[in-house]
Amino acid sequence: MLAVNEPRFIVVEGPIGVGKTTLARRLADTFGCELLLEGAEDNPFLKRFYQNPRDAALATQMFFLFQRADQLQALRQNDLFEPVRVADFMIEKDRLFAHLTLNEDELRLYEQAYRHVTLDAPKPDLVIYLQAPVPVLQQRIAQRARPGEEYIAMAYLRTVQDAYASFFHSYEASPLLIVNAADIDLAESDQDYILLLEQIRQIRGGRHYFNPIPSML
């Protein structure tokens, strides 16, 4: 169970394939709480985007924006009834991807919509940012073999990774835990997960780093 002084809304973030949904599921199971997943598989434009980014960027991004905004609005409305939540996305990530994929005119339209649907988005009590090198991301994406992800190019992954690093370099809106996830197995290793969970339980504010060394694993 979650203690009174521990975070009530936890967000796990990071680039494609880094393991954020896996960690979010384990945290929700540990704390016995509601889990919010971004549901990328529900986006009908995503496969086409990976095949031809320029052709489907706006439709893909607008679908994600409204989907995520609806989920966070539902979270806010049910706040009195659910004391703890874990999510594998934050609304700011949507804007991060929009700036990577949209042209100037599309971005102007997107920004108008973004301002309207994110006015009262809830702020996380803790953000966990998972990092891993691009080759590790590629390997994990290949292993999970989700339809459409075979079209993801290394150059696109590198661009996404750099965008996340830049965003979190100056992020101060919530307590932040930056995790080197390259050599930890959050899906299968209980030891890795317990070590990370101990770090999470200790955080009360500020910026923190978790970089496990071989002797810890």
Protein Blocks (a to p, Z undefined) as FASTA:
>chain_A
ZZfkbcfbdcdeddehilpmmmmmmmmmmnopacddehlmlpmklmmmmmmmmlmmmmmm
mmmmmmmmmmmmmmmmmmmmmmbdcdfbdfklmmmmmmmmpcfklmmmmmmmmmmmmmmg
ccdfbdcdddddfklmmmmmmmnopghjlmpcfklmmmmmmmmmmmmmmgckbccddddf
klccfklmmklmmmmmmmmmmpggdjddddddfklZZ
